[in-house]
Amino acid sequence: MYIKKVIIEGFKSYREEITTEPFSPKVNVVVGANGSGKSNFFHAIRFVLSDMFQNLRSEDRGALLHEGAGHSVVSAFVEIVFDNTDNRIPVDKEEVRLRRTVASKKDEYYLDGKHVSKTEVMNLLESAGFSRSNPYYVVQQGKIASLTLMKDSERLDLLKEIGGTRVYEDRRRESLKIMQDTANKRKQIDQVVRYLEERLRELDEEKEELKKYQQLDKQRRSLEYTILDHELNDARNELASMDDNRRKISESMSHADNEVVDVREMIKSFDKEIKVSTKGINDTKAQKEGVEKRRTEALKVVAQIELDLRDIKDRIENEKRAKDEAARDLQSVRRESEKSKSELAEISKVHQAKLKEEEEISKSIMDREKRLSILYQKQGRATQFANKAARDSWLQKEIEDLEPVLLSNKKQEGLLQEEIQKLKDEISNLTNYIESRKSESSKLEATLARRHNDYNDLRKQRDVLQEERKSFWKEESEVTAEIDRLQEDLVKAQKSLDHATPGDIRRGLNSVSRIIKDHGISGVFGPVLELVDCEEKFFTAVEVTAANSLFHVVVENDDISTRIIQILTREKGGRVTFIPLNRVKVPDLSCPQSPDFVPLLKKLKYRADHRRAFEQVFGRTVICRDLETATKVARSNGLDCITLDGDQVARKGGMTGGFYDSRRSKLKFVKIIRDNKTAIDKKMAHLENVGKKLKDIDDKITELVTKQQQMDAECDHAKSELEHFKVDIASAMKQRGSLEKALVKKEKSLDNIRNQIEQIQSSIAMKNDEMGTELIDQLTPEERDLLSRLNPEITELKERFQLCKNSRIEIETRKEELETNLSTNLIRRQKELEAIISAADSRTLPLEAESKEQELKSSKRNLDELTSLFKANVDAINNFTRKMDDLKRKRDDLKTREAILEQTVEDGAKDLEQLMNSRNTYLAKQEECMKKIRDLGSLPADAFEAYCIPVLSSSLLVYGIRCVSLDTPLVQVYRLYFVLARSSKLDFDHCFVTYSLRPIKSVRFRL
């Protein structure tokens, strides 16, 4: 065996992994410069093989790690590869690798890559010849020089060490040490033997003293037994007395506890009623606030309607007064208008006559002036013109100049005629338009009256529907409150049922319900608890009989139960017991007929297809009058019997009974849940029906309101149209008056144009007549006579014309005054008064007043209802408050009673505690006496005769022995009592033995 290869990494100066070339099996030399790592190389070999680097501390291990520039080295290892072809190392390999890894917190060995302990490595090296007793398999530097400089004795020791003789020297030294220790132990044994001999002599002397002591000790123990027995009897008597007192106190405390429970239940019921009253007060206050708000709004509405109605009535009164005044004014205006019209008619006649006269005078003047002009022209033509041709030429030119003027006047006449005809047509159209508008206004007023009547009818229908809706609202609120109360009771009953149901069963049933819902499983009828129904007096009997079978789930077949159980197991949903109806087989039981009992199944109500499940649970049970009857029936008929109080007598002889808290009855909770669900369903159906009716009424009210709104819109539109018609009529009449005035002016213009045309035509005719006549330079006598008459006549006619004109102007002025007074004052005033009277005669305001009165009645009726409802709410709040005060007073009294009872219980508990402390003291004393009696051991035979003391002094002496252990034979007890009886000379009939079967209870046997 030799070192074949060395691998180093992180050790001292070797940072990176260094692997040597394979070494020679002979001599190998390591040569290198100073600091190249030769010493560290040999230290690495010794690090693995020798014990030089054993038991390294943390800082020592850190010193072995490479320290240099760059990253610090965390761990280092040295691995030596051995050539094991000679199998010197007991490993079945030709090459063995031994590695040691070191870090700041670890130092581990690896053999061929496997982790081994340090001990295993040392043993392996020992077996290969690397002995710790001979560490010279590695010769260190300077060792040879030290060997040459050794003394002979040191060299001898070294040779012995190398030769292995040091082991035997060590063993020799150890043997000499053992021999020395043995000699010392012999000396100690001799000393002990001498002490024992001296002690035996002392014991012989003490033996005699012990005999005397034992004799005295027997007497002492007999006396102690007698004293302890007396104390024990006293303690038992005190304990019996304490037990009686404790029983009395316990009974009083139990009675007080029961009364406290009852008082608390009553307090809970009062608290519940107070809570209900508080909720009622809060709800009523909320209703009162809502009603008060609605009442305030209703008051505002009533006040507004009253104000509107007052305004309408004031308007009606004002219109009535205005109508009366207008009627009086209209009469005077009409009289004045008639007077003015008659005066105007007379003046018009006079005016027409004056116009005619003025026209005739004007025509006469024109005729005479024309004749005079002709005469003058005729007289001056001779001087004006040289000949006839010049005259005719001038006349022709004059005629030609007048003809365009005549043509223009005729054209203007035609235009005036057209305009006059147009004005007449427009006046006729305006007259027809005014008549049509008046007709349409009358129709609109009639329509408005009908609309008002229809509107009032719709309002009455709406009021009736609103009253009906209010009654339905009230019914809906009552039904909703009832549903809330039923749901609250339902939730409370469900919680009570959950509390009364064991947790694992409840969890399993909930899981079954969830699985049925999630997986859509049919054929699950539910637990027996939900499928059974009976009278309330049988609840206790049914629950006690069924016990946990009440929670067994009835299913149609076992496939359904298997599927649900698999899901329960997979989901870890709890455990449930199933009753598959297809697997239930109930034997036929013939139940005899007797008035003393009745089968329980006959008192149950269930579906016929669930019969087998109920026969399995309740089929063997009958209900008996009392426990005595149940015992007889169970013994004679082999049936399970039960009383209405829940006391059971099994057919095999077992009896079960006692108090059963019917307040936690699960069937009672299920019945409450079932009844409440049924009631809730009925109430919900009723509520839905009421909701449908309310919806129908709301639809009808909405339809009526829509119609009312439509009617309001139509009435507003009709009113606006009526006002528009009135405005149109007034505008048309005004326009017609303007047209009539324009027509008069046009007619006057037409007359003037016609006069001008006549004058021009006359002038043209005269000039045409003059043409072609002879030109003469002087007049005839007749013409001169005519010329002399014409001037005075013209002057006279002009004077008459001026007088006539002045008179006509005065008449015309008066006429215009009258016409102006009629058109601008009297007629307009008459129309205004007629309009006022017509407006006063209109049915619009009375209809509005009637509508407002109906609306006011409806609002007042609503206000009265809200006021009565407000008073009812106030009375309800007062009633609730009085009731709550009374409940609080009763609750306070009960709390006072509860405090007294609790104080009684507390005092009783203190008394019990004192009794228990005293009892514990006496029990401790009793146990101490009994322990001391046991510690006394066996007593001499005469101990009972020599020191017996009577326990009780009466006509009958009773002595007692309490056998503490059940291992004490009863015969020994009798024997002891016989000894007592004989020593006290008592009759056996008067002796009692108390034999303790348990630490507390005792059974007495009479001898």
Helices and strands as residue ranges (DSSP letters): E 2-9, E 18-19, H 38-49, H 58-64, E 75-83, E 95-103, E 107-111, E 114-116, H 118-127, H 143-148, H 152-163, H 166-384, H 388-500, H 503-519, E 524-527, H 528-531, G 536-538, H 539-546, G 547-551, E 553-555, H 558-571, E 578-580, E 597-599, G 600-603, G 608-610, H 611-618, E 621-624, H 627-637, E 640-643, E 648-649, E 655-656, G 662-664, H 666-770, H 781-820, I 821-826, H 827-841, H 844-936, H 943-946, E 962-963, H 970-984, G 988-990, E 992-996, E 1002-1006
